[in-house]
Each structure stands twice: as C-alpha cells, then as structure tokens.
Amino acid sequence: MMMDSLNPSGDDNATANFDQHLDARGLHCPLPLLKAKQRLNSMQPGQSLLVWATDSGSWEDFASYAELSNHQLVSREQKGDEYHFVLTRGE
C-alpha cells in the first residue's frame, strides 16, 4: 500500500473525512480528473471530495492539478489497484 503523507495531522484515515464522493473507477485518463474538477466546481469552498480511481495516471494527475489550482490535495493513497484522493475545494 502506497500512501502519501500529505495530511499534516498524521491521520492515516484521512479518506474518512469528506463531504462528497466520486467513484471514477474504470475510467481512463483524463476522465477521473475531469469529473473531479466538475464536482469540485459544484461544491462550496472548504468542502472535501473523496475520489476513487483505478487509472494509474491519476496518481500524478491529481497532484499536478492541486499544485496548479486553488484546491488542496489533502491525501492520496493506493489500496491495491485503486487510488483514493481527498481534495478540499479552495476559494
């Protein structure tokens, strides 16, 4: 299991804290990120989105997107062949 220590609280269960969920499993690049962007746009600032994806490219896509946007990638974790991301909508 690969885990990124993006959560400063050290909470290993960061994916348990979210406002909305997006199941993007089975979708190929760039659809997981595009669907996440659409969902974030419909959310309020400060709300969190949990995304499940199976596309291996999403690991870097979500990190790059967070760096280029005003949204924060709170955590990302690989569980088997799935990738779980928690993003918080920025202002």
MOPAC internal coordinates of N, CA, C and O (Angstrom, degrees):
PM7 1SCF
backbone

  N    0.0000 0     0.00 0     0.00 0    0    0    0
  C    1.4483 1     0.00 0     0.00 0    1    0    0
  C    1.5224 1   108.71 1     0.00 0    2    1    0
  O    1.2310 1   120.86 1   -52.76 1    3    2    1
  N    1.3230 1   115.96 1   127.24 1    3    2    1
  C    1.4595 1   121.60 1   179.62 1    5    3    2
  C    1.5225 1   107.59 1  -102.44 1    6    5    3
  O    1.2310 1   121.11 1   -48.38 1    7    6    5
  N    1.3168 1   115.49 1   131.62 1    7    6    5
  C    1.4645 1   119.90 1  -179.92 1    9    7    6
  C    1.5153 1   108.59 1  -134.58 1   10    9    7
  O    1.2310 1   121.04 1   -40.28 1   11   10    9
  N    1.2936 1   115.62 1   139.72 1   11   10    9
  C    1.4495 1   121.20 1   178.39 1   13   11   10
  C    1.5198 1   108.26 1  -102.11 1   14   13   11
  O    1.2310 1   120.62 1   -49.73 1   15   14   13
  N    1.3057 1   116.42 1   130.27 1   15   14   13
  C    1.4667 1   120.31 1  -176.33 1   17   15   14
  C    1.5174 1   111.05 1   -84.57 1   18   17   15
  O    1.2310 1   120.90 1  -118.16 1   19   18   17
  N    1.3296 1   115.88 1    61.84 1   19   18   17
  C    1.4560 1   121.05 1   179.23 1   21   19   18
  C    1.5136 1   111.36 1   -87.76 1   22   21   19
  O    1.2310 1   120.02 1   167.92 1   23   22   21
  N    1.3224 1   117.56 1   -12.08 1   23   22   21
  C    1.4502 1   121.49 1  -176.61 1   25   23   22
  C    1.5242 1   109.07 1   -92.08 1   26   25   23
  O    1.2310 1   119.46 1   -74.26 1   27   26   25
  N    1.3292 1   118.64 1   105.74 1   27   26   25
  C    1.4603 1   120.57 1  -175.16 1   29   27   26
  C    1.5191 1   113.85 1   -65.14 1   30   29   27
  O    1.2310 1   119.70 1   161.63 1   31   30   29
  N    1.3234 1   118.17 1   -18.37 1   31   30   29
  C    1.4657 1   119.76 1  -179.66 1   33   31   30
  C    1.5175 1   111.59 1   -76.38 1   34   33   31
  O    1.2310 1   120.42 1   166.93 1   35   34   33
  N    1.3325 1   116.80 1   -13.07 1   35   34   33
  C    1.4487 1   120.24 1  -178.40 1   37   35   34
  C    1.5095 1   112.73 1    78.76 1   38   37   35
  O    1.2310 1   120.09 1  -170.81 1   39   38   37
  N    1.3277 1   117.42 1     9.19 1   39   38   37
  C    1.4556 1   122.19 1   179.84 1   41   39   38
  C    1.5161 1   109.41 1   -72.88 1   42   41   39
  O    1.2310 1   120.25 1   -70.00 1   43   42   41
  N    1.3339 1   117.13 1   110.00 1   43   42   41
  C    1.4535 1   120.90 1  -179.68 1   45   43   42
  C    1.5210 1   112.55 1   -71.68 1   46   45   43
  O    1.2310 1   120.06 1   168.84 1   47   46   45
  N    1.3185 1   117.50 1   -11.16 1   47   46   45
  C    1.4482 1   121.34 1  -178.30 1   49   47   46
  C    1.5257 1   110.48 1  -109.67 1   50   49   47
  O    1.2310 1   120.41 1  -137.53 1   51   50   49
  N    1.3183 1   116.81 1    42.47 1   51   50   49
  C    1.4637 1   121.67 1  -176.87 1   53   51   50
  C    1.5174 1   111.78 1   -62.83 1   54   53   51
  O    1.2310 1   119.83 1   152.39 1   55   54   53
  N    1.3338 1   117.93 1   -27.61 1   55   54   53
  C    1.4536 1   120.26 1  -178.56 1   57   55   54
  C    1.5222 1   112.01 1   -70.45 1   58   57   55
  O    1.2310 1   119.17 1   173.23 1   59   58   57
  N    1.3267 1   119.19 1    -6.77 1   59   58   57
  C    1.4602 1   121.72 1   178.32 1   61   59   58
  C    1.5269 1   111.37 1   -81.44 1   62   61   59
  O    1.2310 1   119.66 1   166.65 1   63   62   61
  N    1.3317 1   118.26 1   -13.35 1   63   62   61
  C    1.4602 1   122.24 1  -176.80 1   65   63   62
  C    1.5226 1   110.25 1  -109.24 1   66   65   63
  O    1.2310 1   120.67 1   -80.60 1   67   66   65
  N    1.3441 1   116.33 1    99.40 1   67   66   65
  C    1.4610 1   119.70 1  -179.80 1   69   67   66
  C    1.5241 1   109.06 1  -155.95 1   70   69   67
  O    1.2310 1   120.87 1   -20.50 1   71   70   69
  N    1.3468 1   115.95 1   159.50 1   71   70   69
  C    1.4594 1   121.85 1   179.25 1   73   71   70
  C    1.5203 1   112.40 1   -97.42 1   74   73   71
  O    1.2310 1   120.68 1   145.49 1   75   74   73
  N    1.3345 1   116.31 1   -34.51 1   75   74   73
  C    1.4614 1   120.93 1   179.60 1   77   75   74
  C    1.5186 1   109.11 1  -136.78 1   78   77   75
  O    1.2310 1   121.14 1   -20.51 1   79   78   77
  N    1.3234 1   115.43 1   159.49 1   79   78   77
  C    1.4606 1   121.97 1  -178.06 1   81   79   78
  C    1.5240 1   109.17 1  -128.29 1   82   81   79
  O    1.2310 1   120.90 1   -40.55 1   83   82   81
  N    1.3206 1   115.88 1   139.45 1   83   82   81
  C    1.4602 1   122.25 1   176.12 1   85   83   82
  C    1.5121 1   108.34 1  -126.56 1   86   85   83
  O    1.2310 1   120.23 1   -59.99 1   87   86   85
  N    1.3140 1   117.16 1   120.01 1   87   86   85
  C    1.4589 1   122.23 1   177.45 1   89   87   86
  C    1.5207 1   108.01 1   -96.63 1   90   89   87
  O    1.2310 1   120.54 1   -78.51 1   91   90   89
  N    1.3352 1   116.57 1   101.49 1   91   90   89
  C    1.4650 1   122.33 1  -179.27 1   93   91   90
  C    1.5258 1   111.01 1  -107.72 1   94   93   91
  O    1.2310 1   120.51 1  -160.27 1   95   94   93
  N    1.3333 1   116.64 1    19.73 1   95   94   93
  C    1.4638 1   120.06 1   178.99 1   97   95   94
  C    1.5175 1   109.54 1   -64.98 1   98   97   95
  O    1.2310 1   121.25 1   -41.34 1   99   98   97
  N    1.3278 1   115.21 1   138.66 1   99   98   97
  C    1.4594 1   121.06 1   179.82 1  101   99   98
  C    1.5213 1   113.70 1    88.60 1  102  101   99
  O    1.2310 1   120.04 1   169.98 1  103  102  101
  N    1.3128 1   117.53 1   -10.02 1  103  102  101
  C    1.4670 1   121.12 1   178.16 1  105  103  102
  C    1.5185 1   109.60 1   -90.62 1  106  105  103
  O    1.2310 1   121.09 1   -36.53 1  107  106  105
  N    1.3206 1   115.53 1   143.47 1  107  106  105
  C    1.4607 1   120.73 1  -178.69 1  109  107  106
  C    1.5206 1   110.55 1  -102.69 1  110  109  107
  O    1.2310 1   121.16 1   -21.88 1  111  110  109
  N    1.3209 1   115.38 1   158.12 1  111  110  109
  C    1.4542 1   123.94 1   179.80 1  113  111  110
  C    1.5248 1   109.49 1   -50.46 1  114  113  111
  O    1.2310 1   119.08 1   -45.63 1  115  114  113
  N    1.2932 1   119.37 1   134.37 1  115  114  113
  C    1.4604 1   130.85 1     6.73 1  117  115  114
  C    1.5318 1   113.71 1   -99.54 1  118  117  115
  O    1.2310 1   119.67 1  -167.29 1  119  118  117
  N    1.3371 1   118.24 1    12.71 1  119  118  117
  C    1.4667 1   120.56 1  -172.02 1  121  119  118
  C    1.5303 1   115.66 1   -60.10 1  122  121  119
  O    1.2310 1   118.29 1   139.22 1  123  122  121
  N    1.3404 1   120.86 1   -40.78 1  123  122  121
  C    1.4754 1   117.17 1   178.67 1  125  123  122
  C    1.5308 1   112.75 1   -57.56 1  126  125  123
  O    1.2310 1   120.50 1   136.07 1  127  126  125
  N    1.3223 1   116.65 1   -43.93 1  127  126  125
  C    1.4592 1   119.97 1  -179.89 1  129  127  126
  C    1.5304 1   111.45 1   -69.74 1  130  129  127
  O    1.2310 1   120.06 1   138.68 1  131  130  129
  N    1.3255 1   117.49 1   -41.32 1  131  130  129
  C    1.4706 1   119.86 1   179.71 1  133  131  130
  C    1.5193 1   111.23 1   -62.10 1  134  133  131
  O    1.2310 1   120.15 1   136.43 1  135  134  133
  N    1.3130 1   117.31 1   -43.57 1  135  134  133
  C    1.4563 1   120.45 1   179.19 1  137  135  134
  C    1.5305 1   111.36 1   -66.55 1  138  137  135
  O    1.2310 1   120.56 1   143.53 1  139  138  137
  N    1.3313 1   116.53 1   -36.47 1  139  138  137
  C    1.4704 1   120.19 1   176.72 1  141  139  138
  C    1.5328 1   110.36 1   -64.79 1  142  141  139
  O    1.2310 1   120.32 1   138.12 1  143  142  141
  N    1.3335 1   117.00 1   -41.88 1  143  142  141
  C    1.4621 1   120.81 1   178.86 1  145  143  142
  C    1.5266 1   110.65 1   -61.70 1  146  145  143
  O    1.2310 1   120.42 1   136.83 1  147  146  145
  N    1.3388 1   116.81 1   -43.17 1  147  146  145
  C    1.4629 1   120.93 1   178.75 1  149  147  146
  C    1.5273 1   110.73 1   -61.77 1  150  149  147
  O    1.2310 1   120.86 1   136.13 1  151  150  149
  N    1.3251 1   115.95 1   -43.87 1  151  150  149
  C    1.4702 1   119.80 1  -178.65 1  153  151  150
  C    1.5253 1   110.29 1   -65.97 1  154  153  151
  O    1.2310 1   120.17 1   136.05 1  155  154  153
  N    1.3431 1   117.28 1   -43.95 1  155  154  153
  C    1.4696 1   120.50 1   179.07 1  157  155  154
  C    1.5235 1   111.03 1   -59.43 1  158  157  155
  O    1.2310 1   120.35 1   141.95 1  159  158  157
  N    1.3275 1   116.95 1   -38.05 1  159  158  157
  C    1.4637 1   120.58 1  -179.94 1  161  159  158
  C    1.5157 1   112.66 1   -64.27 1  162  161  159
  O    1.2310 1   120.33 1   156.11 1  163  162  161
  N    1.3331 1   116.98 1   -23.89 1  163  162  161
  C    1.4676 1   120.40 1  -179.53 1  165  163  162
  C    1.5311 1   112.09 1   -92.03 1  166  165  163
  O    1.2310 1   120.15 1   178.24 1  167  166  165
  N    1.3196 1   117.32 1    -1.76 1  167  166  165
  C    1.4594 1   122.36 1  -176.44 1  169  167  166
  C    1.5219 1   110.72 1   -99.22 1  170  169  167
  O    1.2310 1   120.94 1   -13.24 1  171  170  169
  N    1.3251 1   115.80 1   166.76 1  171  170  169
  C    1.4581 1   122.34 1   177.76 1  173  171  170
  C    1.5339 1   109.98 1   -88.48 1  174  173  171
  O    1.2310 1   119.75 1   -31.07 1  175  174  173
  N    1.3344 1   118.08 1   148.93 1  175  174  173
  C    1.4650 1   119.89 1   175.71 1  177  175  174
  C    1.5290 1   111.19 1   -54.15 1  178  177  175
  O    1.2310 1   121.13 1   -43.22 1  179  178  177
  N    1.3127 1   115.44 1   136.78 1  179  178  177
  C    1.4584 1   121.51 1  -179.80 1  181  179  178
  C    1.5171 1   114.07 1    93.04 1  182  181  179
  O    1.2310 1   119.91 1   164.47 1  183  182  181
  N    1.3360 1   117.77 1   -15.53 1  183  182  181
  C    1.4589 1   120.00 1   177.75 1  185  183  182
  C    1.5268 1   110.00 1   -77.39 1  186  185  183
  O    1.2310 1   120.93 1   -27.55 1  187  186  185
  N    1.3314 1   115.84 1   152.45 1  187  186  185
  C    1.4633 1   121.43 1  -177.65 1  189  187  186
  C    1.5142 1   111.51 1  -112.53 1  190  189  187
  O    1.2310 1   121.42 1   -34.51 1  191  190  189
  N    1.3243 1   114.89 1   145.49 1  191  190  189
  C    1.4573 1   123.52 1  -179.61 1  193  191  190
  C    1.5148 1   109.24 1  -120.90 1  194  193  191
  O    1.2310 1   120.50 1   -53.26 1  195  194  193
  N    1.3286 1   116.65 1   126.74 1  195  194  193
  C    1.4582 1   122.35 1   173.41 1  197  195  194
  C    1.5159 1   107.56 1   -96.56 1  198  197  195
  O    1.2310 1   120.36 1   -51.96 1  199  198  197
  N    1.3338 1   116.91 1   128.04 1  199  198  197
  C    1.4573 1   121.87 1   179.27 1  201  199  198
  C    1.5191 1   108.80 1  -120.58 1  202  201  199
  O    1.2310 1   120.84 1   -48.57 1  203  202  201
  N    1.3327 1   116.00 1   131.43 1  203  202  201
  C    1.4563 1   122.06 1   171.15 1  205  203  202
  C    1.5235 1   106.78 1  -107.27 1  206  205  203
  O    1.2310 1   120.35 1   -49.49 1  207  206  205
  N    1.3285 1   116.95 1   130.51 1  207  206  205
  C    1.4562 1   121.58 1   179.10 1  209  207  206
  C    1.5270 1   109.33 1  -140.11 1  210  209  207
  O    1.2310 1   121.07 1   -22.10 1  211  210  209
  N    1.3238 1   115.56 1   157.90 1  211  210  209
  C    1.4622 1   120.80 1   175.98 1  213  211  210
  C    1.5238 1   111.35 1  -117.89 1  214  213  211
  O    1.2310 1   119.76 1   172.69 1  215  214  213
  N    1.3099 1   118.07 1    -7.31 1  215  214  213
  C    1.4570 1   121.82 1   179.07 1  217  215  214
  C    1.5320 1   109.36 1   -76.34 1  218  217  215
  O    1.2310 1   120.71 1   -60.59 1  219  218  217
  N    1.3369 1   116.26 1   119.41 1  219  218  217
  C    1.4737 1   120.07 1  -175.65 1  221  219  218
  C    1.5236 1   112.72 1   -62.22 1  222  221  219
  O    1.2310 1   120.08 1   152.80 1  223  222  221
  N    1.3237 1   117.45 1   -27.20 1  223  222  221
  C    1.4577 1   120.87 1   178.81 1  225  223  222
  C    1.5192 1   113.08 1   -68.34 1  226  225  223
  O    1.2310 1   120.63 1   162.21 1  227  226  225
  N    1.3253 1   116.40 1   -17.79 1  227  226  225
  C    1.4619 1   119.34 1  -178.72 1  229  227  226
  C    1.5223 1   111.87 1   -66.19 1  230  229  227
  O    1.2310 1   120.10 1   155.76 1  231  230  229
  N    1.3463 1   117.41 1   -24.24 1  231  230  229
  C    1.4713 1   121.06 1   179.94 1  233  231  230
  C    1.5233 1   110.10 1   -55.89 1  234  233  231
  O    1.2310 1   120.20 1   131.23 1  235  234  233
  N    1.3119 1   117.22 1   -48.77 1  235  234  233
  C    1.4721 1   121.23 1   179.56 1  237  235  234
  C    1.5240 1   111.79 1   -83.35 1  238  237  235
  O    1.2310 1   120.19 1   146.83 1  239  238  237
  N    1.3484 1   117.24 1   -33.17 1  239  238  237
  C    1.4644 1   120.22 1  -179.11 1  241  239  238
  C    1.5232 1   112.00 1   -58.33 1  242  241  239
  O    1.2310 1   120.46 1   133.75 1  243  242  241
  N    1.3393 1   116.73 1   -46.25 1  243  242  241
  C    1.4577 1   119.73 1  -177.68 1  245  243  242
  C    1.5295 1   111.30 1   -68.68 1  246  245  243
  O    1.2310 1   120.30 1   142.75 1  247  246  245
  N    1.3297 1   117.04 1   -37.25 1  247  246  245
  C    1.4728 1   119.86 1   178.20 1  249  247  246
  C    1.5309 1   110.50 1   -64.95 1  250  249  247
  O    1.2310 1   120.33 1   135.16 1  251  250  249
  N    1.3319 1   116.98 1   -44.84 1  251  250  249
  C    1.4653 1   120.78 1   179.48 1  253  251  250
  C    1.5209 1   111.17 1   -64.28 1  254  253  251
  O    1.2310 1   120.65 1   137.44 1  255  254  253
  N    1.3367 1   116.35 1   -42.56 1  255  254  253
  C    1.4574 1   120.58 1   179.60 1  257  255  254
  C    1.5306 1   111.15 1   -59.76 1  258  257  255
  O    1.2310 1   120.63 1   136.14 1  259  258  257
  N    1.3262 1   116.41 1   -43.86 1  259  258  257
  C    1.4671 1   120.08 1  -179.43 1  261  259  258
  C    1.5276 1   111.32 1   -63.33 1  262  261  259
  O    1.2310 1   120.32 1   143.46 1  263  262  261
  N    1.3207 1   116.99 1   -36.54 1  263  262  261
  C    1.4699 1   120.54 1   178.90 1  265  263  262
  C    1.5200 1   111.46 1   -67.25 1  266  265  263
  O    1.2310 1   120.48 1   147.06 1  267  266  265
  N    1.3425 1   116.68 1   -32.94 1  267  266  265
  C    1.4613 1   121.53 1  -175.25 1  269  267  266
  C    1.5264 1   113.59 1   -92.91 1  270  269  267
  O    1.2310 1   120.22 1   170.74 1  271  270  269
  N    1.3195 1   117.18 1    -9.26 1  271  270  269
  C    1.4612 1   120.71 1  -177.21 1  273  271  270
  C    1.5265 1   109.83 1  -115.22 1  274  273  271
  O    1.2310 1   121.09 1     1.64 1  275  274  273
  N    1.3254 1   115.52 1  -178.36 1  275  274  273
  C    1.4628 1   119.19 1   176.82 1  277  275  274
  C    1.5238 1   111.36 1   -94.85 1  278  277  275
  O    1.2310 1   120.30 1  -170.01 1  279  278  277
  N    1.3362 1   117.04 1     9.99 1  279  278  277
  C    1.4554 1   122.01 1   177.82 1  281  279  278
  C    1.5250 1   109.41 1   -91.93 1  282  281  279
  O    1.2310 1   120.69 1   -23.64 1  283  282  281
  N    1.3346 1   116.28 1   156.36 1  283  282  281
  C    1.4648 1   120.63 1  -177.80 1  285  283  282
  C    1.5193 1   109.98 1  -113.18 1  286  285  283
  O    1.2310 1   120.63 1   -48.22 1  287  286  285
  N    1.3324 1   116.40 1   131.78 1  287  286  285
  C    1.4555 1   122.07 1   171.94 1  289  287  286
  C    1.5214 1   106.57 1   -85.99 1  290  289  287
  O    1.2310 1   120.55 1   -75.87 1  291  290  289
  N    1.3242 1   116.56 1   104.13 1  291  290  289
  C    1.4645 1   122.52 1  -175.02 1  293  291  290
  C    1.5168 1   110.44 1   -76.74 1  294  293  291
  O    1.2310 1   120.40 1   138.73 1  295  294  293
  N    1.3352 1   116.84 1   -41.27 1  295  294  293
  C    1.4609 1   120.43 1   178.96 1  297  295  294
  C    1.5153 1   110.01 1  -156.44 1  298  297  295
  O    1.2310 1   121.44 1   -24.42 1  299  298  297
  N    1.3067 1   114.85 1   155.58 1  299  298  297
  C    1.4581 1   121.42 1   170.78 1  301  299  298
  C    1.5180 1   106.93 1  -145.80 1  302  301  299
  O    1.2310 1   121.45 1   -41.86 1  303  302  301
  N    1.3113 1   114.83 1   138.14 1  303  302  301
  C    1.4490 1   120.66 1  -173.42 1  305  303  302
  C    1.5257 1   109.32 1  -146.23 1  306  305  303
  O    1.2310 1   121.05 1   -41.94 1  307  306  305
  N    1.3262 1   115.60 1   138.06 1  307  306  305
  C    1.4559 1   120.20 1   174.18 1  309  307  306
  C    1.5185 1   108.04 1  -101.02 1  310  309  307
  O    1.2310 1   121.05 1   -53.83 1  311  310  309
  N    1.3307 1   115.60 1   126.17 1  311  310  309
  C    1.4625 1   122.44 1   177.49 1  313  311  310
  C    1.5147 1   106.77 1  -123.68 1  314  313  311
  O    1.2310 1   120.82 1   -81.70 1  315  314  313
  N    1.3394 1   116.03 1    98.30 1  315  314  313
  C    1.4640 1   119.44 1  -175.85 1  317  315  314
  C    1.5120 1   109.82 1    65.44 1  318  317  315
  O    1.2310 1   120.78 1    56.46 1  319  318  317
  N    1.3328 1   116.10 1  -123.54 1  319  318  317
  C    1.4670 1   119.69 1   179.58 1  321  319  318
  C    1.5310 1   111.80 1   -98.87 1  322  321  319
  O    1.2310 1   120.66 1  -163.11 1  323  322  321
  N    1.3275 1   116.35 1    16.89 1  323  322  321
  C    1.4582 1   120.89 1   177.82 1  325  323  322
  C    1.5263 1   110.62 1  -113.53 1  326  325  323
  O    1.2310 1   121.80 1   -28.38 1  327  326  325
  N    1.3111 1   114.15 1   151.62 1  327  326  325
  C    1.4606 1   121.98 1   177.10 1  329  327  326
  C    1.5181 1   107.14 1  -120.65 1  330  329  327
  O    1.2310 1   120.51 1   -50.56 1  331  330  329
  N    1.3282 1   116.63 1   129.44 1  331  330  329
  C    1.4647 1   122.02 1   179.88 1  333  331  330
  C    1.5181 1   108.34 1  -116.48 1  334  333  331
  O    1.2310 1   120.99 1   -50.50 1  335  334  333
  N    1.3213 1   115.71 1   129.50 1  335  334  333
  C    1.4528 1   123.17 1  -178.59 1  337  335  334
  C    1.5140 1   109.60 1  -125.80 1  338  337  335
  O    1.2310 1   120.22 1   -37.18 1  339  338  337
  N    1.3138 1   117.19 1   142.82 1  339  338  337
  C    1.4570 1   121.88 1   170.00 1  341  339  338
  C    1.5140 1   106.79 1  -121.98 1  342  341  339
  O    1.2310 1   120.93 1   -60.12 1  343  342  341
  N    1.3291 1   115.82 1   119.88 1  343  342  341
  C    1.4571 1   122.35 1   178.17 1  345  343  342
  C    1.5221 1   108.61 1  -116.85 1  346  345  343
  O    1.2310 1   120.77 1   -37.25 1  347  346  345
  N    1.3268 1   116.13 1   142.75 1  347  346  345
  C    1.4561 1   121.23 1   175.06 1  349  347  346
  C    1.5183 1   108.05 1  -109.76 1  350  349  347
  O    1.2310 1   121.24 1   -49.55 1  351  350  349
  N    1.3201 1   115.23 1   130.45 1  351  350  349
  C    1.4573 1   120.28 1  -179.48 1  353  351  350
  C    1.5199 1   109.99 1   -68.05 1  354  353  351
  O    1.2310 1   121.12 1   -47.54 1  355  354  353
  N    1.3320 1   115.46 1   132.46 1  355  354  353
  C    1.4533 1   121.54 1   176.60 1  357  355  354
  C    1.5197 1   110.74 1   -85.29 1  358  357  355
  O    1.2310 1   121.09 1     3.10 1  359  358  357
  N    1.3159 1   115.52 1  -176.90 1  359  358  357
  C    1.4691 1   121.61 1  -179.88 1  361  359  358
  C    1.5022 1   111.52 1   -69.00 1  362  361  359
  O    1.2310 1   120.10 1   180.00 1  363  362  361

